Amino acid sequence: MTMQWSTFWKRLSIGVLLAFALFMSVLAYRLDMALKATQTALGNCERLENLEQIVESDYYEEVDTEELMDGALKGYVSALEDPYSGYLTPSEYQQWKSNEAGVSVGIGVTITLTEDGSGLQIVSVEDASPAKMAGLQTDDVITAVDGERVADLGYQEAVNRVRGEVGTGVELTVQRGETELKKTIQRQEIEVVSAYGVMLENQIGYIRIASFKENTVEQFQTTLQNLLKKGAKALVFDVRENGGGLVVALEKIVDPLLPEGDIATATYHDGETKLLVHSDANELHLPMMVLVNGNTASAAELFTASLKDFGKAEVIGEQTFGKGIMQNTVEMKDGGAVTLTVATYQTTKGECYHGVGITPDVIIQQDYETIDFDHPDPDHDAQLQQAMELLAEKIK
């Protein structure tokens, strides 16, 4: 009996020693990795500090160290060579949050750069906006902002100058045909309308979703309920020129349209898969069509894929953009933020369409210069006309 206990204790002691040795080995490895990471971080800090000293000492003009640091942070993230990742300065981050909420600061115009890069051409003017009150019109060209030419400022800087801060004024030089105008306009906070609709022929409801922002959900739900109350027998969802937006907004929009269950998942760099979109038991049973084009991207593509893959809608238009990756934006200690691509995503019944896009059930090319999204007209919109004809057959 004594020998058995002696053997047992010897084996136990050996087991404990082996476990302890393994623990110390793992601990040493982790400490070594942590030390190397710390050394790398310190080395990088030293490199940046050295560069900063040289610039401050030798550069021939005064430098703004805060701007230089913003540039360094932007450069760090840009080295990922991912067009969807980037560093936002504190002011840019505040503007980003307002944009995602569906609120913008500015004068109430949609603009694009002129072909020669000399001005900002007004594509549309929002009703009851400062721009409308000031008499700005579609096709006017803003050539200067506060006396500085758009051609010198560049597109993004010119747009930022027009936006500015709430309650402040901006002086615009505007070219209208052969006439040059000067307009001083007060900036306001403007709610962006990103979902709206109208009833078309044969009791077919048309819903335009221009983007997926926080306030898109309420706008969509109100529009959908109004069309249903008016007796809509079918629906057309128009996500052409929709570059995407918030997945949380998308989930709340597709939920009432789809059957109960898991709709979409995201896959992260470590291989972990997480549920992204879930639908409850409430489901709308109406014939549906989705209109798409080459600028339908990201969350708009996931919206399209969800309805298509779950057999709720046919897709009409052109091959979509092909952005099946998701970004997260994280606030930093300096008040800025970093946006990083963190996962791919797809529906639970389909494949990831990143870099590929979604192929419509019915492919129809369209000249979008003839389309007024605010006033849908099948007579001037071949894709919408096709959707109307197919839906009319379904509701006979």
C-alpha positions in Angstrom: 0.0 0.0 0.0 2.9 2.3 1.0 4.6 1.7 -2.4 1.4 2.4 -4.3 1.0 5.8 -2.5 4.7 6.5 -3.1 4.3 5.8 -6.9 1.2 7.9 -7.0 2.9 10.9 -5.4 5.9 10.6 -7.6 3.7 10.6 -10.7 1.6 13.5 -9.4 4.8 15.5 -8.7 6.1 14.8 -12.2 2.7 15.8 -13.7 2.7 19.0 -11.7 6.3 19.8 -12.7 5.5 19.1 -16.4 2.4 21.4 -16.2 4.4 24.1 -14.4 7.1 23.8 -17.1 4.5 24.1 -19.8 3.0 27.1 -18.1 6.3 28.8 -17.8 7.1 28.1 -21.4 3.8 29.6 -22.6 4.3 32.6 -20.2 7.9 33.1 -21.5 6.6 33.0 -25.1 3.9 35.5 -24.4 6.3 37.8 -22.5 8.8 37.6 -25.4 6.0 38.5 -27.9 4.9 41.4 -25.7 8.4 42.6 -25.4 8.9 42.5 -29.2 5.7 44.3 -29.7 6.7 47.0 -27.1 10.1 47.3 -28.7 8.5 47.8 -32.2 6.1 50.4 -30.8 8.9 52.3 -29.1 10.9 52.1 -32.3 8.1 53.5 -34.3 7.5 56.3 -31.8 11.2 57.1 -32.0 11.2 57.2 -35.8 8.2 59.6 -35.8 9.7 61.8 -33.1 13.0 61.9 -35.0 11.1 63.0 -38.2 9.2 65.6 -36.2 12.4 67.1 -34.9 14.0 67.3 -38.3 10.9 68.9 -39.9 10.5 71.5 -37.0 14.2 72.2 -37.2 14.9 72.4 -40.9 11.6 73.2 -42.7 11.8 76.7 -44.1 8.3 77.8 -42.9 6.4 77.5 -39.6 4.6 74.2 -39.3 1.3 73.3 -37.7 2.2 70.2 -35.6 -1.5 69.2 -35.2 -2.0 69.2 -39.0 1.2 67.2 -39.4 0.0 64.6 -36.9 -3.4 64.4 -38.6 -1.5 63.8 -41.8 0.6 61.1 -40.2 -2.4 59.3 -38.8 -4.1 59.5 -42.2 -1.0 58.2 -43.9 -0.7 55.3 -41.4 -4.2 54.0 -42.3 -3.9 54.8 -46.0 -0.9 52.4 -46.1 -3.4 49.6 -45.8 -4.4 50.5 -49.4 -8.0 50.0 -48.5 -10.2 52.7 -50.0 -12.8 52.1 -47.3 -10.5 52.6 -44.3 -9.2 55.9 -43.1 -8.5 58.2 -40.2 -11.0 61.0 -39.4 -10.0 64.2 -37.6 -12.2 65.3 -34.8 -14.1 67.8 -37.0 -14.4 65.2 -39.8 -15.7 62.7 -37.3 -18.4 65.0 -36.1 -19.4 65.7 -39.7 -19.4 61.9 -40.3 -21.7 61.3 -37.3 -24.2 63.9 -38.5 -24.2 62.4 -42.0 -24.8 58.9 -40.7 -27.7 60.2 -38.6 -29.2 61.7 -41.8 -28.6 65.3 -40.8 -26.3 67.6 -42.8 -25.1 71.1 -42.3 -25.1 73.3 -45.3 -27.3 75.2 -47.7 -29.4 72.3 -49.1 -28.0 71.4 -52.5 -26.7 68.2 -54.2 -23.7 69.0 -56.2 -21.2 67.4 -58.6 -17.9 68.5 -60.0 -18.1 70.0 -63.5 -16.3 68.1 -66.3 -13.5 70.7 -66.5 -13.1 70.8 -62.7 -13.8 74.5 -62.6 -16.9 74.5 -60.5 -19.6 72.7 -58.5 -22.7 72.0 -60.6 -26.0 72.0 -58.7 -27.8 68.7 -59.4 -30.8 69.5 -57.1 -32.1 72.0 -54.6 -34.0 70.9 -51.6 -37.4 72.5 -50.9 -37.5 75.0 -48.1 -33.7 75.1 -47.9 -31.5 78.1 -47.6 -30.3 77.6 -51.2 -34.0 77.5 -52.4 -34.7 80.7 -50.5 -31.7 82.4 -52.0 -32.9 81.5 -55.5 -30.3 78.9 -56.5 -31.4 76.6 -59.3 -30.6 73.2 -60.8 -27.7 73.5 -63.3 -26.3 76.6 -61.6 -22.5 76.3 -61.2 -20.7 77.5 -58.1 -17.3 78.8 -59.3 -16.0 80.3 -56.0 -16.6 80.0 -52.3 -15.9 83.0 -50.1 -13.9 84.5 -52.9 -11.7 81.4 -53.5 -12.0 79.6 -56.8 -13.3 76.1 -56.8 -10.6 75.2 -59.4 -8.0 76.2 -56.8 -9.6 74.6 -53.8 -10.3 71.2 -55.3 -13.6 69.3 -55.0 -13.5 68.1 -51.4 -12.2 71.3 -49.9 -14.8 73.3 -51.9 -17.6 71.1 -50.6 -16.3 71.5 -47.0 -16.2 75.2 -47.4 -19.8 75.3 -48.6 -21.0 73.1 -45.7 -19.3 75.0 -42.8 -20.9 75.5 -39.5 -24.6 76.0 -38.5 -25.6 79.7 -38.4 -22.7 81.0 -40.4 -22.9 82.6 -43.8 -21.1 81.6 -47.0 -20.6 83.8 -50.1 -21.0 81.9 -53.4 -20.1 83.1 -56.9 -22.6 81.4 -59.2 -22.6 81.1 -63.0 -26.0 80.8 -64.5 -25.6 80.7 -68.3 -23.8 83.9 -69.2 -24.7 85.6 -66.0 -22.5 85.7 -62.9 -24.3 86.0 -59.5 -23.2 86.6 -56.0 -25.2 84.9 -53.2 -24.7 85.1 -49.5 -26.5 82.2 -47.8 -26.9 81.2 -44.1 -26.0 77.6 -43.4 -28.6 75.5 -41.5 -28.9 72.0 -40.2 -30.9 70.0 -42.7 -32.6 66.6 -42.4 -31.7 64.4 -45.3 -34.7 62.6 -46.9 -33.4 59.2 -48.0 -36.6 57.2 -48.3 -39.9 58.3 -49.9 -42.5 56.9 -52.2 -45.6 57.3 -54.4 -48.4 55.2 -55.8 -48.1 54.4 -59.5 -50.5 52.8 -61.9 -52.3 49.5 -61.0 -51.9 50.2 -57.3 -48.2 49.6 -57.5 -46.3 51.4 -54.8 -42.9 52.9 -55.6 -40.3 53.4 -52.8 -37.0 55.1 -53.4 -34.2 54.4 -50.9 -31.3 56.7 -51.6 -29.1 55.6 -48.7 -29.3 53.7 -45.4 -29.0 56.3 -42.5 -30.4 56.3 -39.0 -33.4 58.4 -40.0 -34.0 56.3 -43.2 -35.8 53.6 -41.0 -38.6 55.9 -39.9 -38.9 57.5 -43.3 -39.2 54.0 -44.9 -41.7 52.7 -42.4 -43.9 55.8 -42.8 -43.7 55.5 -46.6 -44.5 51.8 -46.6 -47.5 52.2 -44.2 -48.9 55.0 -46.3 -48.8 53.0 -49.5 -50.3 50.0 -47.8 -53.1 52.1 -46.4 -53.8 53.4 -49.9 -54.2 49.8 -51.1 -50.8 48.9 -52.7 -51.0 45.5 -54.4 -47.3 45.4 -55.2 -44.0 47.2 -54.5 -41.0 48.5 -56.4 -37.9 49.3 -54.3 -35.5 51.6 -56.1 -31.9 51.4 -54.8 -30.2 52.6 -57.9 -27.4 55.1 -57.1 -27.6 54.0 -53.5 -24.0 53.6 -52.2 -25.1 51.9 -48.9 -24.8 53.0 -45.3 -25.7 51.6 -41.9 -26.4 47.8 -41.7 -28.4 48.4 -38.5 -30.7 50.6 -40.6 -30.9 48.0 -43.3 -31.9 45.3 -40.8 -34.9 47.3 -39.6 -36.0 48.0 -43.2 -35.8 44.5 -44.5 -37.3 42.9 -41.3 -41.0 43.5 -42.2 -40.5 42.3 -45.7 -38.8 38.9 -45.0 -39.8 35.6 -43.3 -38.6 34.8 -39.8 -35.0 33.7 -39.5 -31.3 34.6 -39.9 -30.9 36.7 -43.0 -27.2 37.7 -43.2 -23.9 37.0 -41.5 -20.5 38.6 -41.3 -17.1 36.8 -41.3 -14.2 38.4 -39.6 -10.4 38.0 -40.1 -10.1 35.3 -37.5 -12.7 33.2 -39.3 -15.4 33.9 -36.7 -18.9 34.3 -38.2 -21.5 36.5 -36.5 -25.2 37.1 -37.2 -25.7 40.4 -38.9 -29.4 40.6 -39.9 -32.3 38.7 -38.4 -36.0 38.9 -39.3 -38.9 38.4 -37.0 -42.2 36.5 -37.8 -43.9 39.5 -39.4 -43.7 39.2 -43.2 -45.2 41.2 -46.0 -46.8 39.1 -48.7 -46.9 41.2 -51.8 -45.2 40.9 -55.2 -41.9 42.9 -55.2 -39.2 44.2 -57.6 -35.9 45.8 -56.8 -34.2 48.2 -59.3 -30.4 48.3 -59.2 -27.5 49.7 -61.2 -23.7 49.8 -61.2 -23.7 52.3 -58.3 -25.9 50.1 -56.1 -23.3 49.1 -53.4 -22.7 47.8 -49.9 -25.9 47.8 -47.7 -28.0 48.5 -50.8 -26.6 45.3 -52.3 -27.3 43.4 -49.1 -30.9 44.7 -49.2 -31.1 43.5 -52.8 -29.5 40.1 -52.1 -31.8 39.5 -49.1 -35.0 40.0 -51.1 -33.6 38.0 -54.0 -32.1 35.1 -52.1 -35.2 34.6 -50.0 -37.4 34.6 -53.0 -39.2 37.8 -52.1 -38.3 39.9 -55.1 -37.0 39.9 -58.7 -34.1 42.2 -59.5 -34.1 44.5 -62.6 -31.4 46.7 -63.9 -27.6 46.4 -64.3 -24.8 44.5 -62.5 -24.3 46.0 -59.0 -21.1 47.5 -57.7 -19.8 44.5 -55.7 -19.0 45.8 -52.2 -19.6 43.0 -49.8 -17.3 44.2 -47.0 -18.2 45.9 -43.7 -16.5 48.9 -41.9 -16.5 49.8 -38.2 -15.8 53.3 -37.1 -14.1 53.6 -33.6 -13.7 56.9 -31.7 -10.1 57.6 -30.6 -8.8 59.4 -27.5 -8.0 62.6 -29.5 -11.7 63.0 -30.5 -11.1 61.7 -34.0 -11.9 58.2 -35.3 -10.6 55.4 -37.4 -12.8 53.6 -39.9 -11.6 50.0 -40.8 -12.8 47.2 -43.0 -13.4 44.4 -40.5 -15.5 41.7 -42.2 -17.1 40.3 -45.4 -20.8 39.6 -45.4 -23.4 37.7 -47.3 -26.9 36.3 -46.9 -27.4 33.0 -45.3 -28.6 31.6 -48.6 -26.1 33.1 -50.9 -22.4 33.8 -51.6 -20.4 36.9 -50.8 -20.7 39.2 -53.8 -17.6 41.4 -53.0 -15.7 42.2 -56.2 -18.4 40.5 -58.2 -21.7 42.3 -57.7 -25.3 41.0 -58.0 -26.6 39.9 -61.4 -30.2 41.1 -62.0 -32.9 38.6 -63.0 -33.7 41.0 -65.9 -30.8 43.0 -67.3 -31.8 46.4 -68.8 -29.4 49.3 -69.6 -30.5 52.8 -68.7 -29.5 56.3 -69.5 -29.8 57.9 -66.0 -29.7 61.4 -67.2 -33.3 61.0 -68.3 -34.5 59.9 -64.8 -35.9 62.1 -62.1 -35.8 60.0 -59.0 -38.1 62.5 -57.2 -40.8 62.0 -59.8 -40.7 58.4 -61.1 -42.0 58.1 -64.6 -42.1 54.7 -66.4 -42.4 56.4 -69.7 -38.8 57.8 -69.3 -37.4 54.9 -67.3 -37.1 51.5 -69.0 -36.1 49.7 -65.9 -39.1 51.0 -63.9 -41.4 50.3 -66.8 -40.2 46.6 -66.9 -40.8 46.3 -63.2 -44.3 47.7 -63.6 -45.2 45.4 -66.4 -44.0 42.3 -64.6 -45.8 43.3 -61.4 -49.0 44.0 -63.3 -49.0 40.4 -64.5 -48.5 39.1 -61.0 -51.5 41.1 -59.5 -54.0 40.3 -62.2 
